Structures are given as C-alpha cells and as structure tokens.
Amino acid sequence: MTNQTQWETEIKAELEFLENIFQRRSIVTTKELNSSWLIRNGQKLLNLASNNYLGLLNDSRLKKAASKAIDKYGVGSGASRLMTGNHPLYDKVESRLIQWKRAEAALVLNSGYTANVGIISALMKRDDIVFSDKLNHASIIDGIVLSRAKLQRYRHRDTNHLEALLMKAPKDKRKLIVTDTVFSMDGDIADLEGIVRLKEKYNAMLMVDEAHASGVYGKGGQGYSHHVNLQDKVDIQVGTFSKALGSFGAYVVAKKWLIDYIINRMRGLIYSTALPPAVLATIEKAIEIVEEEREKRTLLLQHAEYFRNRLTRFGFDTCESESQIVPIIIGANSQTQSFATRLQEEGIAAIAVRPPTVPENKARIRFAITSAHQKKELDWALEKIIQVGKELEVI
Ligand SMILES: *Cc1c(COP(=O)(O)O)cnc(C)c1O
C-alpha cells in the first residue's frame, strides 16, 4: 500500500461512488463525418446526440467566412473587448443582431455559459430574489449562486407555483424571473405568455435563455420569444450561436441602458479575452443563412414531430416534448445506460441523461433531431430504438 493523502483518498472514493451509481462520465473522442454521422471508437454512428439542429456545422459558406477572416486578421483576438480585443467585426455582428432581433441593443459574448453566469451575477445582488424554473440550464443556477441572491425554484413550467412564490416575496426586493424557452433535456417549452403576465403583475425583470430556440423558432429564426410575439415583453434575451447556428459564442439583446450596464458590470466580459475574428465572421454569416433559409426550420420541426409521434405510438414516454429535442424516459440509471450502450452497438449515438442533470428516476435517452437527417435515416433509427425498447422491456 502506498500512502495516500486524505484528499487523494476522498476524491478517488467519490469517483468510485459515481461509477457505482452509473453516473461516472468520461470524454470520448468523436469525429463528425457530416451532419448526420460521426465516428467514435472506430465505429460509424448515426448522430442523434448533437445540437447542430440545422446542419450548419459543416456548411461551406461558414467555413469560407472563417477562413477568409483568418487570412485577413489572423487567429486570435489578443485581449478582452474593453482592452484592444473589440474587433470591427463585433460592430458588424451586433448591428446584424439588432436588425435580426428587432432589438434596441445587442452584445456578443463568449459562450452561453459565460452569458448566463455573468449577466445574472451582474444584475442581482444579495437579498434580491431570482425565480428560476426547476429545469433551467446549469449555467443559470451557477449565475444565481454567484450573485448570492436568494434562489426560488418553481416547479417546471408551473406558473401557479411561480405566482405563489412571487406573492410571498417582499415588494421592495428586486426580482428576476428566468427561464429557458425550449428546455434542453425535455424538449418542452415554457409558458411565456403566463410568465409575462406575472412579470408585469409583480414588477419583476424577465430573462429568457433561447439556446435551443435560436435558429429554430420565429419567422426568421430569432427564437421562441419572437415565435409568440412577446420579444418586446422580455427584458433580457440570451441565446447561443453554438447550437442551431453551427458556430460558437452567445448573445444578449435588451434595452440600450441594460446592455450598457452589462458592459460595465459583467466580469465574464470584462476579464475574458474576446472571440477570435473567424468566429465573429461565421456568426455574421450564420445569422444571414438562418434568417433566409426558413425551409430548414420547417423541415427540422416536421422531422421531429414525425420521430416523436412514432415513438409515442410504440409506447415510449416522450414527456411533453414539442421541439427538436425528443427524450424517452427510461427511469433507472443502469437501464438507461444499457439502453444507450445497446443503441451504440446498433449504430446510433444518443445521450443517456442521468441525475443530477435530470431528477432521480427520470433518467432518459435524449434524441436531438436535425434538418440534415434524412427521413430514411430516421426510419432506420426508429426501427432500432423500438427493437432495443422491446428487448429491455421499456415498451
Ligand atoms: C448549451 C446551453 C447553454 C450554454 O451555451 P454554450 O454556448 O454551449 O456555453 C446555456 N443555456 C442552455 C439552455 C443551453 O442549452
């Protein structure tokens, strides 16, 4: 026996514990062949596991925009935006964003994670109250924790519960309601109309995270707020360029004075190096493509509906999914892991989502559909999923 320090023993024991409860994660190298297929451990798999919803990841127009920017400007940005990193391409992208979102002001940020952590912790302080949907993205929770504000979690999509909590809160405290629009693990959608009504009634701020809705919902792909025409009632819209837009980075749009405040107070903007010019160039091009190519969105949602209907018809529980994210609830962690393993053996990459990402006994397989999938690929996958479902007695 070698002598282990106490911290070494403890950390290793925790890893072992995760292994035992089927929650230990690892990073597996994955090569994308195209928007539908990938290679992992030498095996070719149908990719039902990425957020590349419009298949733009490999789009030749985005690649060209990036390489042109690299040739012209180089690869790095050299400093934060408040120092010397505010490349002229930022102005172009932000003007484009303002136009696209019909907003007063916009800011490009380094990632969705940074955006949520930085904006919430800039706006909220100790004694303020944040009302957050129970299934909001982890980056939202981290932002609230960092802000030291009081966290009030309301039951998933339950505006009655939200109102009960708002009613109990002291009138003089600053209040923020924050929600994903399309939820990342359930594929269901927030009751934005109900939330806007409550925000107005209780004088709260409203922030939405459109990470999975940007590029997918709205006439020009602006997000779910635009889809239901409530964009002007939402104080802060955050979204990402890293999913449907096939690029990287995030945005926030809001009133000019709020954006000015964020520029002055958001530490993830002030103390982090700006995005490289090539990323900015692809973002600009991606917005243009997404706005123009509406047929991609239509096809994506048709694909998703077809896929979901087939699964429910065969007895799977797809939660309240309405979007391109289609989960099937398995329940136990071990069985969910077996399901994902069996799918992989059959040639399908799909993610087994386990606690703490989802509640206990709600472990699931998460399928993400893209407009780049072909109908026959989806049919092939459905056949395999149904076969494994029967084999493991899930259906
Ligand atoms: C992916 C995601 C983020 C994080 O965005 P990144 O650009 O990947 O950092 C934030 N919120 C939600 C809801 C997401 O799904």
The ligand as a Tripos MOL2 file, in Angstrom:
@<TRIPOS>MOLECULE
LIG
   15    15     1     0     0
SMALL
NO_CHARGES

@<TRIPOS>ATOM
      1 C1        -25.9430   24.9010  -24.2470 C.3       1 LIG1
      2 C2        -26.6630   25.8050  -23.3220 C.ar      1 LIG1
      3 C3        -26.0280   26.8840  -22.7280 C.ar      1 LIG1
      4 C4        -24.5340   27.0870  -22.8300 C.3       1 LIG1
      5 O1        -24.1870   27.5860  -24.0760 O.3       1 LIG1
      6 P1        -22.6830   27.3830  -24.5800 P.3       1 LIG1
      7 O2        -22.5530   28.3680  -25.6990 O.co2     1 LIG1
      8 O3        -22.5630   25.9880  -25.0110 O.co2     1 LIG1
      9 O4        -21.8000   27.7120  -23.4270 O.co2     1 LIG1
     10 C5        -26.7840   27.7480  -21.9680 C.ar      1 LIG1
     11 N1        -28.1090   27.5480  -21.7920 N.ar      1 LIG1
     12 C6        -28.7400   26.4950  -22.3260 C.ar      1 LIG1
     13 C7        -30.2040   26.3230  -22.0920 C.3       1 LIG1
     14 C8        -28.0400   25.5850  -23.1030 C.ar      1 LIG1
     15 O5        -28.6530   24.5240  -23.6000 O.3       1 LIG1
@<TRIPOS>BOND
     1     1     2 1
     2     2     3 ar
     3     2    14 ar
     4     3     4 1
     5     3    10 ar
     6     4     5 1
     7     5     6 1
     8     6     7 2
     9     6     8 1
    10     6     9 1
    11    10    11 ar
    12    11    12 ar
    13    12    13 1
    14    12    14 ar
    15    14    15 1
@<TRIPOS>SUBSTRUCTURE
     1 LIG1         1 GROUP 0 **** ****
